[in-house]
Amino acid sequence: MPFMNERVIFYAVPKTGSSWCVRALPGLTLVGAHHGTPADVPKEDRAARFQFCFVRHPLDWLRSFWCDRIQSFGRTGPNTKALLAAGPAFYPPDHLLAPTFDGFCRNVVNAYPRGYVSQLYQSYVGPYADELAFVGRQEKLADHLDVALLMAGEQRPVRPEGRLNAASEDMKAKAAVIGDETRRRVMLAEGWAMGTFGYGRT
């Protein structure tokens, strides 16, 4: 989702702390579609503004997605009615949910051998890498948002209290369970994101 004001464009990459950032940045306007990427923003608007986004470790992205969907739709995942109701909030991995995080990760790797998270990030960063002035990490969300806005000449934001869309402690514990072989396959499939954003091999 691209959010824009007169000086910046913030690309809200799903599950990377973007809801928190939008709340911290009053005065931004949503541009285009719910799942919009740089391709959906007019070139003249992109050229005139400081562009930035956030990413997170691919395994943590999958863990966050799984927790959110299981909490929202239950252990069997969303049915057709729920997906239709979700509308633009639907993502391809919704069809790959499993009762366990390990099972979900295996489904995703089988369906996306080149890495679902890598392909998602590429839709934001890949062809537009030269245009984005800053790519921050969700792991250092508040500090990196300060850096981005300082670079853009914007005022430091008022940090929202607490976390948004956070998983319950019970869900976090369940999502921590993943076999070594499944983890290895995820890391291998997500090689592009791991290497591009400096996450190494872990």
Residue pairs with C-beta under 8 A, 6 or more apart in sequence:
1 11
1 12
1 18
1 30
1 33
1 34
1 35
1 36
2 9
2 10
2 11
2 12
2 30
2 31
2 32
2 36
2 37
2 38
2 40
2 41
3 9
3 10
3 11
3 12
3 22
3 25
3 28
3 29
3 30
3 31
4 10
4 28
4 29
4 31
4 41
4 45
4 49
5 27
5 28
5 29
6 49
7 49
7 50
7 152
7 153
7 154
8 28
8 49
8 50
8 51
8 52
8 149
8 152
8 154
9 31
9 41
9 45
9 46
9 49
9 50
9 51
9 52
10 18
10 21
10 22
10 25
10 28
10 51
10 52
10 53
11 37
11 38
11 51
11 52
11 53
11 124
11 132
12 18
12 19
12 21
12 22
12 53
13 53
13 54
13 55
13 120
13 121
13 124
14 65
14 91
14 120
15 56
15 61
15 64
15 65
15 68
16 53
16 54
16 55
16 56
16 61
16 138
17 54
17 56
17 138
17 141
18 54
19 164
19 165
20 141
20 160
20 163
20 164
21 54
21 141
21 145
22 28
23 160
23 164
24 145
24 157
24 158
24 159
24 160
25 157
31 40
31 41
31 45
32 40
32 41
33 40
33 88
34 87
34 88
34 89
35 88
37 123
37 124
38 46
38 51
38 124
38 127
38 128
38 131
38 132
39 123
39 127
39 128
46 128
46 131
47 131
50 133
50 134
50 148
50 151
50 152
50 153
50 154
51 128
51 131
51 132
51 133
52 132
52 133
52 134
52 135
52 136
52 148
52 152
53 124
53 125
53 132
53 135
53 136
54 135
54 136
54 137
54 138
54 141
54 144
55 121
55 125
55 135
55 136
55 137
55 138
55 193
55 197
56 64
56 137
56 138
56 139
57 139
57 199
58 115
58 117
58 118
58 186
58 187
58 190
58 193
58 194
58 199
59 105
59 178
59 183
59 186
59 187
59 190
60 138
60 139
61 117
62 93
62 101
62 104
62 105
62 108
62 116
62 117
62 186
63 101
63 175
63 176
64 167
65 91
65 93
66 97
66 101
66 104
66 175
67 167
67 168
67 171
67 172
67 174
67 175
68 165
68 167
69 77
69 78
69 93
69 94
69 97
70 77
70 97
70 171
71 167
71 168
71 171
72 78
73 79
73 82
73 97
75 99
76 97
76 99
77 94
77 95
77 97
77 98
78 86
78 90
78 94
78 97
83 90
83 94
86 94
92 111
92 116
93 104
93 107
93 108
93 111
93 116
96 104
96 107
96 108
96 111
97 104
97 107
98 104
98 106
98 107
100 174
100 177
101 174
101 175
101 176
101 177
101 178
102 177
102 178
102 179
102 182
105 178
105 182
105 183
105 185
105 186
106 182
106 185
108 116
108 186
109 182
109 185
109 186
109 189
112 119
112 189
113 189
114 189
114 192
115 189
115 190
115 191
115 192
115 193
117 190
117 193
118 189
118 190
118 191
118 192
118 193
121 192
121 193
121 196
121 197
122 192
125 132
125 135
125 196
133 148
133 151
133 152
134 144
134 147
134 148
134 151
135 197
136 144
136 145
136 147
136 148
137 144
137 197
142 159
145 157
146 156
146 157
149 155
149 156
149 157
150 156
167 175
178 186
187 194
187 201
187 202
193 199
194 200
194 201
